[in-house]
Structure formats: C-alpha cells, structure tokens
Amino acid sequence: MADSILIERRYRGPPDSGNGGYVSGRLAAHIEGPALVRLQVPPPLGVEMEVRNAGAGVELVHAGIVVAWARPSAVSLQVPAAPSHAEAEAAARAYRGFYSHPFPSCFVCGPDRGAGDGLRIFPGKIAGTHVVASPWVPDASLADGAGIVRREFLWSALDCPGGFAFELQEGNAVLLGELAASLSGNVEAGERCVAIGWEIGREGRRHYTGTALFSESGECRGVARATWFEARNT
C-alpha cells in the first residue's frame, strides 16, 4: 500500500499532536466497515506518516515508529435515547471545559476554537442522567462537494464526548487510547445534530465510554466505544 497521512495543525487535540478521533477516522478510512483504532503514541502534526498493510488491518508509521494501527471490529453498544436539540443545548451550558480544560484548543471540544474552525462540541450532563450531550452543527468546511460531512469528522464528533462522561479530579487530563466506531448514513453540513457520551466502566486510571451521534431527525448516524487513560495532575 502506497499511501500516507499528514495531520494539519487545525486538527490538533493537545497542542502538539493530532486529535485522537480525527486521526482514528483518517486511518479507519483504510478499513472497510466498522473499525477499531489504537493510538500507540501521540500523532505528530505536519509530517507525512506512511500507511502500511499489517495483517488484517493497517498501521500508521513515522520514523520507524508505529503511531497507530487499525483493524476491522464490530461495535455493539446499548445506546441511550436521543435527547432533543434543546436538551443538548441546555446540557452544553454546564460543560466543565468552559471552566477548566487541559487542551482548550482541541479541534473537537476546545472552547478556544472559533466557529468554522473547531467542531465546538461541548458535552455537559443532562439533568437526572449519566449522559452528557452537546448540539453540533457541522460547518461547510467539513463537507465534500455534495455537502456531506466527511467520515473522519464523524469519527471526531464521536471522540471527545466520551472524555467528559465521567468525573475527573480538577487539573487531570484523559488521553484517548482506543476508538472503535461504526457509522451509518450521512450527515449534511448545517444539520442540527446531537452528540452524546456515557461511561461504560472503569479500571483504575482506565475509563471505558460509549458515544453516539444523532441526525436532526433523531436517527443514529454513528456509535463508538473508547478506552481513555487518565493522566494524574502533577
């Protein structure tokens, strides 16, 4: 396979590495159907990384180091009911990232990113539930010539809501380790979507979450499960 991936600075998560969901979506494009992506090291920005065949999947390599790998994987989740757009808007007002965010310039959930630049997905808890939700209206820059949002941005939208679905000690951060996603149907630029996240379980500093993305009509357009690693505040 002669192919490569370059992550532009716009698509960063932490200041000097790619957003995990976006990078996962780019690599998952080389897998047919639902895929699991594991991030081995922080994906560098602004450099060509080679995509190589590796067994039943592919791996992303830079300077001899495997940055990430992807393989086919089923995604089976019990998805909570879709909140309304108004419920998601109300939940987003309680987004803890407005008050304390380890990566405020994150492409997906960074409050420092302006409209038309970041996705501005700000998941806050829905009152009386364990689900976080955020509205999302995809910008035209995320779409192809037909106005359909490109798949890597759906993977992006399925990333960060999981990272806000559980409590953290103030000042701590979580980093995405694995993301497995299954997409169904299309999302159009300008569509009033809703993204949700919920915690599935935890083992010490490791957290397991689910996320889902709903269209303006309330149809589920994608689900994902993720593994997150908590970084202690030092």
Contacts in CASP RR format, 6 or more apart in sequence:
PFRMAT RR
TARGET T0000
AUTHOR 0000-0000-0000
METHOD contacts of the structure
MODEL  1
MADSILIERRYRGPPDSGNGGYVSGRLAAHIEGPALVRLQVPPPLGVEME
VRNAGAGVELVHAGIVVAWARPSAVSLQVPAAPSHAEAEAAARAYRGFYS
HPFPSCFVCGPDRGAGDGLRIFPGKIAGTHVVASPWVPDASLADGAGIVR
REFLWSALDCPGGFAFELQEGNAVLLGELAASLSGNVEAGERCVAIGWEI
GREGRRHYTGTALFSESGECRGVARATWFEARNT
1 30 0 8 1.000
1 51 0 8 1.000
1 52 0 8 1.000
1 53 0 8 1.000
1 58 0 8 1.000
3 30 0 8 1.000
3 50 0 8 1.000
3 51 0 8 1.000
4 48 0 8 1.000
4 49 0 8 1.000
4 50 0 8 1.000
4 51 0 8 1.000
5 23 0 8 1.000
5 26 0 8 1.000
5 27 0 8 1.000
5 48 0 8 1.000
5 49 0 8 1.000
5 51 0 8 1.000
5 60 0 8 1.000
6 46 0 8 1.000
6 47 0 8 1.000
6 48 0 8 1.000
6 49 0 8 1.000
7 18 0 8 1.000
7 22 0 8 1.000
7 23 0 8 1.000
7 26 0 8 1.000
7 43 0 8 1.000
7 44 0 8 1.000
7 45 0 8 1.000
7 46 0 8 1.000
7 49 0 8 1.000
8 45 0 8 1.000
8 46 0 8 1.000
9 45 0 8 1.000
9 46 0 8 1.000
10 107 0 8 1.000
10 117 0 8 1.000
10 118 0 8 1.000
11 18 0 8 1.000
11 19 0 8 1.000
11 22 0 8 1.000
11 23 0 8 1.000
11 107 0 8 1.000
11 156 0 8 1.000
12 18 0 8 1.000
12 19 0 8 1.000
12 45 0 8 1.000
12 105 0 8 1.000
12 106 0 8 1.000
12 107 0 8 1.000
13 19 0 8 1.000
13 20 0 8 1.000
13 103 0 8 1.000
13 105 0 8 1.000
13 106 0 8 1.000
13 107 0 8 1.000
13 108 0 8 1.000
14 42 0 8 1.000
14 102 0 8 1.000
14 103 0 8 1.000
14 106 0 8 1.000
14 175 0 8 1.000
15 103 0 8 1.000
15 105 0 8 1.000
16 42 0 8 1.000
16 44 0 8 1.000
16 45 0 8 1.000
17 42 0 8 1.000
17 43 0 8 1.000
17 44 0 8 1.000
17 45 0 8 1.000
18 42 0 8 1.000
18 43 0 8 1.000
18 44 0 8 1.000
18 45 0 8 1.000
18 107 0 8 1.000
19 106 0 8 1.000
19 107 0 8 1.000
19 108 0 8 1.000
19 156 0 8 1.000
19 159 0 8 1.000
19 160 0 8 1.000
20 39 0 8 1.000
20 43 0 8 1.000
20 156 0 8 1.000
20 159 0 8 1.000
20 176 0 8 1.000
20 179 0 8 1.000
21 37 0 8 1.000
21 108 0 8 1.000
21 152 0 8 1.000
21 155 0 8 1.000
21 156 0 8 1.000
21 158 0 8 1.000
21 159 0 8 1.000
21 160 0 8 1.000
21 176 0 8 1.000
21 179 0 8 1.000
22 107 0 8 1.000
22 108 0 8 1.000
22 152 0 8 1.000
22 153 0 8 1.000
22 155 0 8 1.000
22 156 0 8 1.000
22 159 0 8 1.000
23 37 0 8 1.000
23 39 0 8 1.000
23 43 0 8 1.000
23 60 0 8 1.000
23 68 0 8 1.000
24 37 0 8 1.000
24 39 0 8 1.000
24 68 0 8 1.000
24 70 0 8 1.000
24 155 0 8 1.000
24 159 0 8 1.000
24 176 0 8 1.000
24 179 0 8 1.000
24 181 0 8 1.000
25 37 0 8 1.000
25 151 0 8 1.000
25 152 0 8 1.000
25 155 0 8 1.000
25 156 0 8 1.000
25 181 0 8 1.000
26 152 0 8 1.000
27 37 0 8 1.000
27 51 0 8 1.000
27 58 0 8 1.000
27 60 0 8 1.000
27 68 0 8 1.000
27 69 0 8 1.000
27 70 0 8 1.000
28 35 0 8 1.000
28 37 0 8 1.000
28 70 0 8 1.000
28 151 0 8 1.000
28 152 0 8 1.000
28 155 0 8 1.000
28 181 0 8 1.000
29 151 0 8 1.000
29 152 0 8 1.000
30 51 0 8 1.000
30 57 0 8 1.000
30 58 0 8 1.000
30 70 0 8 1.000
31 57 0 8 1.000
31 58 0 8 1.000
31 70 0 8 1.000
31 71 0 8 1.000
31 72 0 8 1.000
32 72 0 8 1.000
33 72 0 8 1.000
33 182 0 8 1.000
34 72 0 8 1.000
34 73 0 8 1.000
34 74 0 8 1.000
34 75 0 8 1.000
34 180 0 8 1.000
34 181 0 8 1.000
34 182 0 8 1.000
34 183 0 8 1.000
35 70 0 8 1.000
35 71 0 8 1.000
35 72 0 8 1.000
35 73 0 8 1.000
35 180 0 8 1.000
35 181 0 8 1.000
36 70 0 8 1.000
36 71 0 8 1.000
36 72 0 8 1.000
36 73 0 8 1.000
36 178 0 8 1.000
36 179 0 8 1.000
36 180 0 8 1.000
37 68 0 8 1.000
37 69 0 8 1.000
37 70 0 8 1.000
37 178 0 8 1.000
37 179 0 8 1.000
37 180 0 8 1.000
38 68 0 8 1.000
38 69 0 8 1.000
38 70 0 8 1.000
38 177 0 8 1.000
38 178 0 8 1.000
39 67 0 8 1.000
39 68 0 8 1.000
39 176 0 8 1.000
39 177 0 8 1.000
39 178 0 8 1.000
39 179 0 8 1.000
40 65 0 8 1.000
40 66 0 8 1.000
40 67 0 8 1.000
40 68 0 8 1.000
40 69 0 8 1.000
41 65 0 8 1.000
41 66 0 8 1.000
41 67 0 8 1.000
43 49 0 8 1.000
43 60 0 8 1.000
43 67 0 8 1.000
43 68 0 8 1.000
44 62 0 8 1.000
44 67 0 8 1.000
47 62 0 8 1.000
48 62 0 8 1.000
49 60 0 8 1.000
49 61 0 8 1.000
49 62 0 8 1.000
49 67 0 8 1.000
50 60 0 8 1.000
50 61 0 8 1.000
50 62 0 8 1.000
51 58 0 8 1.000
51 59 0 8 1.000
51 60 0 8 1.000
51 61 0 8 1.000
52 58 0 8 1.000
52 59 0 8 1.000
52 61 0 8 1.000
54 69 0 8 1.000
55 71 0 8 1.000
56 71 0 8 1.000
56 72 0 8 1.000
57 69 0 8 1.000
57 70 0 8 1.000
57 71 0 8 1.000
57 72 0 8 1.000
58 69 0 8 1.000
58 70 0 8 1.000
58 71 0 8 1.000
59 66 0 8 1.000
59 68 0 8 1.000
59 69 0 8 1.000
59 70 0 8 1.000
60 66 0 8 1.000
60 67 0 8 1.000
60 68 0 8 1.000
60 69 0 8 1.000
60 70 0 8 1.000
61 67 0 8 1.000
73 180 0 8 1.000
74 182 0 8 1.000
75 180 0 8 1.000
75 181 0 8 1.000
75 182 0 8 1.000
75 223 0 8 1.000
75 224 0 8 1.000
75 225 0 8 1.000
77 210 0 8 1.000
77 212 0 8 1.000
77 223 0 8 1.000
77 225 0 8 1.000
79 212 0 8 1.000
79 220 0 8 1.000
79 223 0 8 1.000
80 129 0 8 1.000
80 131 0 8 1.000
80 196 0 8 1.000
80 198 0 8 1.000
80 212 0 8 1.000
82 194 0 8 1.000
82 196 0 8 1.000
82 212 0 8 1.000
82 214 0 8 1.000
82 218 0 8 1.000
82 220 0 8 1.000
83 91 0 8 1.000
83 126 0 8 1.000
83 131 0 8 1.000
83 133 0 8 1.000
83 194 0 8 1.000
83 196 0 8 1.000
84 194 0 8 1.000
85 135 0 8 1.000
85 192 0 8 1.000
85 194 0 8 1.000
85 216 0 8 1.000
87 126 0 8 1.000
87 133 0 8 1.000
88 126 0 8 1.000
88 133 0 8 1.000
88 134 0 8 1.000
88 135 0 8 1.000
88 194 0 8 1.000
88 195 0 8 1.000
88 196 0 8 1.000
89 135 0 8 1.000
90 126 0 8 1.000
90 127 0 8 1.000
91 123 0 8 1.000
91 124 0 8 1.000
91 125 0 8 1.000
91 126 0 8 1.000
91 127 0 8 1.000
91 132 0 8 1.000
91 133 0 8 1.000
91 134 0 8 1.000
92 122 0 8 1.000
92 123 0 8 1.000
92 124 0 8 1.000
92 133 0 8 1.000
92 134 0 8 1.000
92 135 0 8 1.000
93 124 0 8 1.000
94 124 0 8 1.000
94 125 0 8 1.000
95 111 0 8 1.000
95 122 0 8 1.000
95 123 0 8 1.000
95 124 0 8 1.000
95 134 0 8 1.000
95 164 0 8 1.000
96 124 0 8 1.000
96 164 0 8 1.000
97 104 0 8 1.000
97 109 0 8 1.000
97 110 0 8 1.000
97 111 0 8 1.000
97 122 0 8 1.000
97 164 0 8 1.000
98 111 0 8 1.000
98 122 0 8 1.000
100 170 0 8 1.000
100 171 0 8 1.000
101 109 0 8 1.000
101 110 0 8 1.000
101 111 0 8 1.000
102 171 0 8 1.000
102 172 0 8 1.000
102 173 0 8 1.000
103 110 0 8 1.000
103 173 0 8 1.000
104 110 0 8 1.000
104 111 0 8 1.000
104 112 0 8 1.000
105 112 0 8 1.000
105 113 0 8 1.000
106 113 0 8 1.000
106 160 0 8 1.000
107 113 0 8 1.000
107 118 0 8 1.000
107 119 0 8 1.000
107 156 0 8 1.000
108 118 0 8 1.000
108 119 0 8 1.000
108 121 0 8 1.000
108 156 0 8 1.000
108 157 0 8 1.000
108 159 0 8 1.000
108 160 0 8 1.000
109 119 0 8 1.000
109 121 0 8 1.000
109 122 0 8 1.000
109 123 0 8 1.000
109 160 0 8 1.000
109 161 0 8 1.000
109 164 0 8 1.000
110 118 0 8 1.000
110 120 0 8 1.000
110 122 0 8 1.000
111 120 0 8 1.000
111 122 0 8 1.000
113 119 0 8 1.000
113 120 0 8 1.000
114 120 0 8 1.000
115 139 0 8 1.000
116 139 0 8 1.000
116 141 0 8 1.000
118 139 0 8 1.000
119 136 0 8 1.000
119 138 0 8 1.000
119 142 0 8 1.000
119 153 0 8 1.000
119 156 0 8 1.000
119 157 0 8 1.000
120 136 0 8 1.000
121 134 0 8 1.000
121 136 0 8 1.000
121 157 0 8 1.000
121 160 0 8 1.000
121 161 0 8 1.000
121 195 0 8 1.000
122 134 0 8 1.000
123 132 0 8 1.000
123 133 0 8 1.000
123 134 0 8 1.000
123 160 0 8 1.000
123 161 0 8 1.000
123 162 0 8 1.000
123 164 0 8 1.000
123 165 0 8 1.000
123 195 0 8 1.000
123 196 0 8 1.000
123 197 0 8 1.000
124 132 0 8 1.000
124 133 0 8 1.000
124 134 0 8 1.000
124 164 0 8 1.000
125 131 0 8 1.000
125 132 0 8 1.000
126 132 0 8 1.000
126 133 0 8 1.000
130 165 0 8 1.000
130 198 0 8 1.000
130 199 0 8 1.000
131 165 0 8 1.000
131 196 0 8 1.000
131 197 0 8 1.000
131 198 0 8 1.000
132 161 0 8 1.000
132 162 0 8 1.000
132 164 0 8 1.000
132 165 0 8 1.000
132 196 0 8 1.000
132 197 0 8 1.000
132 198 0 8 1.000
133 161 0 8 1.000
133 194 0 8 1.000
133 195 0 8 1.000
133 196 0 8 1.000
133 197 0 8 1.000
134 161 0 8 1.000
134 194 0 8 1.000
134 195 0 8 1.000
134 196 0 8 1.000
135 192 0 8 1.000
135 193 0 8 1.000
135 194 0 8 1.000
136 157 0 8 1.000
136 193 0 8 1.000
136 194 0 8 1.000
136 195 0 8 1.000
136 213 0 8 1.000
137 190 0 8 1.000
137 191 0 8 1.000
137 192 0 8 1.000
137 193 0 8 1.000
138 149 0 8 1.000
138 153 0 8 1.000
138 187 0 8 1.000
138 188 0 8 1.000
138 189 0 8 1.000
138 190 0 8 1.000
138 191 0 8 1.000
138 193 0 8 1.000
139 189 0 8 1.000
139 190 0 8 1.000
140 147 0 8 1.000
140 189 0 8 1.000
140 190 0 8 1.000
142 149 0 8 1.000
142 150 0 8 1.000
142 153 0 8 1.000
142 189 0 8 1.000
143 149 0 8 1.000
143 150 0 8 1.000
143 188 0 8 1.000
143 189 0 8 1.000
144 150 0 8 1.000
147 188 0 8 1.000
147 189 0 8 1.000
148 186 0 8 1.000
148 187 0 8 1.000
148 188 0 8 1.000
148 189 0 8 1.000
149 186 0 8 1.000
149 187 0 8 1.000
149 188 0 8 1.000
149 189 0 8 1.000
149 191 0 8 1.000
151 183 0 8 1.000
154 181 0 8 1.000
154 183 0 8 1.000
154 187 0 8 1.000
154 213 0 8 1.000
154 221 0 8 1.000
154 222 0 8 1.000
155 179 0 8 1.000
155 181 0 8 1.000
155 183 0 8 1.000
155 224 0 8 1.000
157 193 0 8 1.000
157 195 0 8 1.000
157 213 0 8 1.000
158 179 0 8 1.000
158 181 0 8 1.000
158 195 0 8 1.000
158 211 0 8 1.000
158 212 0 8 1.000
158 213 0 8 1.000
158 222 0 8 1.000
158 223 0 8 1.000
158 224 0 8 1.000
159 176 0 8 1.000
159 179 0 8 1.000
159 211 0 8 1.000
159 224 0 8 1.000
159 226 0 8 1.000
161 195 0 8 1.000
161 196 0 8 1.000
161 197 0 8 1.000
161 211 0 8 1.000
162 197 0 8 1.000
162 198 0 8 1.000
162 199 0 8 1.000
162 209 0 8 1.000
162 210 0 8 1.000
162 211 0 8 1.000
162 226 0 8 1.000
162 228 0 8 1.000
163 174 0 8 1.000
163 176 0 8 1.000
163 197 0 8 1.000
163 207 0 8 1.000
163 209 0 8 1.000
163 226 0 8 1.000
163 228 0 8 1.000
164 197 0 8 1.000
165 197 0 8 1.000
165 198 0 8 1.000
165 199 0 8 1.000
165 209 0 8 1.000
165 210 0 8 1.000
165 211 0 8 1.000
166 199 0 8 1.000
166 202 0 8 1.000
166 207 0 8 1.000
166 209 0 8 1.000
168 174 0 8 1.000
168 230 0 8 1.000
169 233 0 8 1.000
170 233 0 8 1.000
171 233 0 8 1.000
172 230 0 8 1.000
172 231 0 8 1.000
172 232 0 8 1.000
172 233 0 8 1.000
173 230 0 8 1.000
173 231 0 8 1.000
174 207 0 8 1.000
174 228 0 8 1.000
174 229 0 8 1.000
174 230 0 8 1.000
174 231 0 8 1.000
175 228 0 8 1.000
175 229 0 8 1.000
175 231 0 8 1.000
176 226 0 8 1.000
176 227 0 8 1.000
176 228 0 8 1.000
177 226 0 8 1.000
177 227 0 8 1.000
177 228 0 8 1.000
177 229 0 8 1.000
178 226 0 8 1.000
178 227 0 8 1.000
179 224 0 8 1.000
179 225 0 8 1.000
179 226 0 8 1.000
180 224 0 8 1.000
180 225 0 8 1.000
180 226 0 8 1.000
181 222 0 8 1.000
181 223 0 8 1.000
181 224 0 8 1.000
182 222 0 8 1.000
182 223 0 8 1.000
182 224 0 8 1.000
183 221 0 8 1.000
183 222 0 8 1.000
184 220 0 8 1.000
184 221 0 8 1.000
184 222 0 8 1.000
185 219 0 8 1.000
185 221 0 8 1.000
186 221 0 8 1.000
187 193 0 8 1.000
187 213 0 8 1.000
187 215 0 8 1.000
187 221 0 8 1.000
191 215 0 8 1.000
191 216 0 8 1.000
192 216 0 8 1.000
193 213 0 8 1.000
193 214 0 8 1.000
193 215 0 8 1.000
193 216 0 8 1.000
193 221 0 8 1.000
194 213 0 8 1.000
194 214 0 8 1.000
194 218 0 8 1.000
195 211 0 8 1.000
195 212 0 8 1.000
195 213 0 8 1.000
195 214 0 8 1.000
196 211 0 8 1.000
196 212 0 8 1.000
196 214 0 8 1.000
197 209 0 8 1.000
197 210 0 8 1.000
197 211 0 8 1.000
197 212 0 8 1.000
198 209 0 8 1.000
198 210 0 8 1.000
198 211 0 8 1.000
199 207 0 8 1.000
199 208 0 8 1.000
199 209 0 8 1.000
199 210 0 8 1.000
200 208 0 8 1.000
200 209 0 8 1.000
200 210 0 8 1.000
200 225 0 8 1.000
201 207 0 8 1.000
201 208 0 8 1.000
201 209 0 8 1.000
202 208 0 8 1.000
204 230 0 8 1.000
205 229 0 8 1.000
205 230 0 8 1.000
205 232 0 8 1.000
206 227 0 8 1.000
206 228 0 8 1.000
206 229 0 8 1.000
206 230 0 8 1.000
207 227 0 8 1.000
207 228 0 8 1.000
207 229 0 8 1.000
207 230 0 8 1.000
208 225 0 8 1.000
208 226 0 8 1.000
208 227 0 8 1.000
208 228 0 8 1.000
209 225 0 8 1.000
209 226 0 8 1.000
209 228 0 8 1.000
210 223 0 8 1.000
210 224 0 8 1.000
210 225 0 8 1.000
210 226 0 8 1.000
211 223 0 8 1.000
211 224 0 8 1.000
211 225 0 8 1.000
211 226 0 8 1.000
212 220 0 8 1.000
212 222 0 8 1.000
212 223 0 8 1.000
212 224 0 8 1.000
213 220 0 8 1.000
213 221 0 8 1.000
213 222 0 8 1.000
213 223 0 8 1.000
214 220 0 8 1.000
214 221 0 8 1.000
215 221 0 8 1.000
END
